[in-house]
Amino acid sequence: MKNYNKNVILILLDAFRGDYINKNDTPNIFKLSKKSEYISSLRPSFGFCERTEILTGKSSKETGYFTAIAYDPINSPYKDYKNSLIFFSALESIFRLQIFKKIIRRIFWEIFKNREATFYPFNIPFNDLSNLSLTEDGVNNLIENSDDSVYKKAQGVFKDATTDMSSPLKGDDKYRLNLVLDNLKNTNFQFYPIYVSRMDSIGHQYGPNSDMTRSSLKYVDKLIFDFINAAQEVDEDCVLVLCGDHGMTDVANKINLEKSLLKMKKDNNSLANFNYFLDSTIARFWFNENQEQNAKTLSKIIDNQFNKFGKSILLEDFENNDIPKSRKYGDLVFICNPGTIISPDFFNLKSDIRGMHGYKTFEESTYGFCITLSKNTTTSMQEGPLPLTYVHSIISKHLYDVSDPISNER
């Protein structure tokens, strides 16, 4: 018998907008929202580290996590493999067809994937990898190591159904949900985080208001409803927390920032020596010399070209723009306006992306939601938007809840 009161299952619905919940597209989740503790709007921090917010209860400003990958040469898992990076870079320059590049990067990952804190190279230039490291999934990440993390508070965490950037994702959504059902009675675990990816991938590919998105919502709605019924049959006392971690915004504009940057490097010798990283909605820049002056110069050039699509922010102004003040994220950043993306970027070379997230969170399309279900749920509704970090308090409360007297021993 387990020596704690309740299993807690977190169903993390990636990019499931709060306003997706309605009678037509998600009838089952809509009904659940009416008999649960329901938060209709959750606001994530600006950036891409929502899992840390949920699991530690701290915002990106508090954790210092902003993007998934940061400029951090000292802690880069690839810093000791520079010769290998040079080799793969040369190989890629010889075999230029995209199919060969995919094969080369897959081979690289097969070699390095089991080494500590490594991450898939995506479309990042090989020679840049030795300067980069993971943030929320790095060696000293707060999810695994902070005393505030629910990973520390729970008496055992089942990690096979969740996601992180340092290891491959197991199976599809249904497979991961079934993994939890198969292990719900395992006495080694109390907390079961599950990653459900479908709405994120569909939203990127088709846009958040497309017919494909609506049909996918119906699929996920049924999938989650069936899982909840099955989980409650296995363990009637379990607590289920459904969380949409952020929203998805329609893409209206695309800018080829890399093309302009390469031209700048060629035409302006004084600016030639800088590194950059292209996320889908954020570009980051680091200068090896005259950091402040060169950042200001590049800022003016970028704003002159792209001021209709976003704005550049100097390191000194990071905190005023909800960005942790750290050179890990640049001497300068360019942030896109909602609906604009950088294409291509270091994660995706495709130009047909129709939905994106990672924008400053001041509009409804960026919000997620939370539904909490248990045998003793008190029905309530909060419209919000509440901060995404609030989900941490919900999970923590139920991990410690002794109101249902299965056992008072801990």
ABEGO torsion letter per residue (X at the ends): XBABABBBBBBBBBGBBAAABBAAABAAAAAAAAABBBBABBBBBBEABAAAAAAAGBBAAAAGBABABBBBAAABAAAAAAAAAAAAAAAAAABABAAAAAAAAAAAAAAAAABBGBBBAEABBAAAAAABBBBAABAABAAAABAABAAAABBEBBAAABBBAABBBBEBAAAAAAAAAAAAABAABABBBBBBAAAAAAAAAAEAABAAAAAAAAAAAAAAAAAAAAAAAABAABBBBBBBABBBBBBABBBBAAAAAAAAAAABAAAABBBBBBBAABBBBBBABGAAAAAAAAAAAAAAAAAAAEBBBBAAAAAAAGBBBBAAAEABBBBBBBGBBBOBBAABABAABABBBGBBBABAAABBBBBBBBAABBBBBBAOBBBAAAAAAAAAAAAABAABBABABX
